[in-house]
Amino acid sequence: MKLTQKLYLNAKEHYRFILFIALMLVFRSAVADWNSVPTGSMKPTIVEGDRILVNKMAYDLRLPFTNVSLLKLSDPMRGDIVIFDSKVSDIRLVKRVIGLPGDTVAMQDNILKINGEQLSYQALSQQESQADNIEYLPGMKHQIRVQQNGSSLSSFKEVTVPEGHYLVLGDNRDNSTDSRVIGFVPRNEIVGRSKTVVMSFDYDNYYLPRSERYLHTL
């Protein structure tokens, strides 16, 4: 009898463990997860080694383990930092929404013009090769980084964002694979939004933790 009870309790514990793992996977698939950032395309906002929190319910309630939307909750806003599964680049990317469906967007020497209105910029810091500026998007502001001598990415002619798509750019404007390279991002590729760094590790210093970036607001 005692052996039967012991086997029953062991089976019950195994069931609870399996259920916990299953629920955790569902949670990470459909509710929230973190995403590692291996490149500097979003500098200075996000740096290499950051683990950012991804709110997967920011825009849609999705079927777990898929990109199928069961219910649209909202749409990305200009200035949002979005995470999307790019079919063109075959990788998950993190960029900032600049152009909404129907917007016209152009850029000349890293100066953006949206719907005919040129954005304002404020210099923060300047080095020989690069500069950090504040970019004033309609309704919000954020930092960007540009090369002093520009690059092939620093200008593009006016384009119109098609319905159901978004124009996204990296904050590190001259070092980012974004809509200037991969084109407009379809709405159904966007899996979530990020506003927080969960934790961060310094890739150039033996992966030591950067405590000052823990729970850092983006």
C-alpha positions in Angstrom: 0.0 0.0 0.0 2.8 2.4 0.9 4.6 1.6 -2.4 1.4 2.4 -4.3 1.0 5.7 -2.5 4.6 6.6 -3.1 4.2 5.8 -6.8 1.0 7.9 -6.9 2.7 10.9 -5.2 5.7 10.7 -7.6 3.4 10.6 -10.6 1.5 13.5 -9.2 4.7 15.5 -8.8 5.8 14.7 -12.3 2.4 15.8 -13.6 2.7 19.1 -11.8 6.1 19.7 -13.1 5.0 18.9 -16.7 2.0 21.2 -16.3 4.2 24.0 -15.0 6.6 23.7 -18.0 3.7 23.6 -20.4 2.1 26.7 -18.8 5.4 28.5 -18.8 5.9 27.8 -22.5 2.4 29.0 -23.3 3.1 32.2 -21.3 6.3 32.9 -23.1 4.7 32.2 -26.5 1.6 34.2 -26.2 1.9 36.7 -23.2 5.4 37.8 -22.5 9.0 36.8 -23.1 12.5 38.3 -23.3 14.6 38.8 -26.4 18.4 39.0 -26.5 19.9 41.8 -28.5 23.1 40.7 -30.2 23.9 43.8 -32.3 24.1 47.6 -31.9 21.5 48.5 -34.5 19.4 50.2 -31.8 22.2 52.1 -30.1 22.2 54.2 -28.0 18.7 53.1 -26.8 19.5 49.4 -26.7 23.0 48.0 -26.5 24.5 44.6 -27.3 23.9 42.2 -24.5 20.5 43.7 -23.4 17.7 41.3 -22.7 14.5 43.2 -23.4 11.0 42.4 -22.1 8.6 41.6 -25.0 4.9 42.3 -24.3 3.3 39.9 -26.8 -0.2 41.1 -25.9 0.6 44.7 -26.7 -1.2 44.4 -30.1 -2.8 41.0 -30.4 -4.1 38.0 -28.5 -2.3 35.2 -30.4 -2.7 31.5 -30.7 0.2 30.0 -28.6 3.2 28.9 -30.6 2.0 30.7 -33.8 1.7 34.2 -35.2 -2.1 33.7 -35.7 -4.0 36.6 -34.2 -7.2 35.6 -32.4 -8.1 39.2 -31.4 -6.5 42.5 -32.4 -6.1 44.6 -29.2 -4.4 47.7 -30.7 -2.1 48.8 -33.5 1.6 49.9 -33.2 2.1 53.6 -32.6 4.8 55.8 -34.0 7.8 55.6 -31.8 7.0 52.1 -30.5 10.0 49.7 -30.2 8.6 46.5 -31.9 9.9 43.0 -32.2 9.0 41.2 -35.4 9.8 38.0 -37.3 11.1 39.2 -40.6 10.4 36.8 -43.4 12.7 38.8 -45.7 15.8 38.6 -43.4 14.7 35.2 -41.8 15.4 36.5 -38.3 13.7 38.2 -35.4 14.5 42.0 -35.4 14.0 44.9 -33.0 13.4 48.3 -34.5 11.4 51.5 -33.9 8.2 52.4 -35.8 8.6 55.5 -37.8 6.0 55.4 -40.5 2.3 54.2 -40.0 0.0 53.0 -42.8 -0.7 55.8 -45.2 2.2 58.0 -44.0 4.7 59.5 -46.4 8.3 59.4 -45.2 11.6 60.7 -46.6 15.1 61.1 -45.2 17.9 63.4 -46.3 21.3 63.2 -44.5 19.6 61.5 -41.5 16.9 64.2 -41.2 13.4 62.7 -41.4 10.4 64.2 -43.0 7.0 62.7 -42.2 3.8 63.7 -44.0 5.6 66.7 -45.4 6.8 67.9 -41.9 10.6 67.9 -41.2 11.4 66.6 -37.7 13.5 68.6 -35.2 16.8 67.4 -33.8 18.9 68.3 -30.8 22.6 67.5 -30.5 23.6 65.6 -27.3 27.2 64.5 -27.9 29.6 64.5 -30.7 32.7 62.5 -31.5 35.0 62.3 -34.5 33.1 59.5 -36.1 29.6 59.7 -34.7 27.1 61.9 -32.9 24.1 61.2 -30.6 21.0 63.4 -31.1 17.5 63.7 -29.8 14.9 63.1 -32.6 11.5 64.7 -32.0 8.9 62.4 -33.5 5.3 63.7 -33.3 4.2 63.2 -29.7 7.5 61.7 -28.4 11.2 62.0 -28.5 14.1 59.5 -28.4 17.8 59.3 -29.0 19.5 58.3 -32.3 23.1 57.8 -33.3 24.5 58.9 -36.7 27.8 58.8 -38.5 29.4 62.2 -39.0 30.1 61.4 -42.7 26.8 59.7 -43.3 26.4 56.4 -45.2 24.4 54.9 -48.0 21.5 54.5 -45.6 21.4 58.2 -44.5 19.0 59.3 -47.3 16.0 57.9 -49.2 13.4 59.4 -51.4 9.8 59.9 -50.2 7.8 56.7 -49.9 4.2 56.0 -48.9 3.7 53.3 -46.3 1.1 50.8 -47.7 -1.9 49.7 -45.7 -1.2 46.9 -43.2 2.5 47.7 -43.2 4.9 49.8 -41.1 8.2 51.6 -41.8 10.7 50.8 -39.1 14.2 52.2 -38.5 17.0 51.4 -36.1 18.1 54.2 -33.7 21.7 53.6 -34.9 20.7 55.0 -38.2 23.8 54.3 -40.3 24.2 50.8 -38.9 20.8 49.1 -39.1 19.2 46.6 -41.3 15.6 48.0 -41.3 13.0 49.1 -43.8 15.6 50.8 -45.9 17.0 47.3 -46.6 14.2 44.8 -46.0 11.2 47.0 -47.0 8.0 47.7 -45.1 7.1 45.4 -42.2 3.7 43.6 -42.5 1.5 44.0 -39.5 1.2 40.2 -39.0 5.0 39.9 -38.5 5.0 42.1 -35.5 5.0 39.9 -32.4 5.2 42.4 -29.6 6.5 45.7 -28.1 9.3 46.5 -25.7 9.6 49.2 -23.1 12.0 47.7 -20.6 15.4 46.0 -20.4 15.2 43.0 -18.1 18.9 42.4 -17.7 22.1 43.1 -19.6 25.5 41.5 -20.0 28.7 43.1 -21.3 29.9 41.1 -24.2 33.2 42.9 -24.3 33.9 42.2 -20.6 33.5 38.5 -20.0 29.7 38.8 -20.1 29.7 40.5 -16.7 26.2 41.9 -15.8 25.5 45.6 -16.3 23.5 46.2 -13.1 22.8 49.8 -14.1 20.7 48.5 -17.1 18.6 46.1 -15.1 14.9 47.2 -15.4 16.1 50.1 -17.5 13.2 51.9 -19.2 13.5 52.3 -23.0 
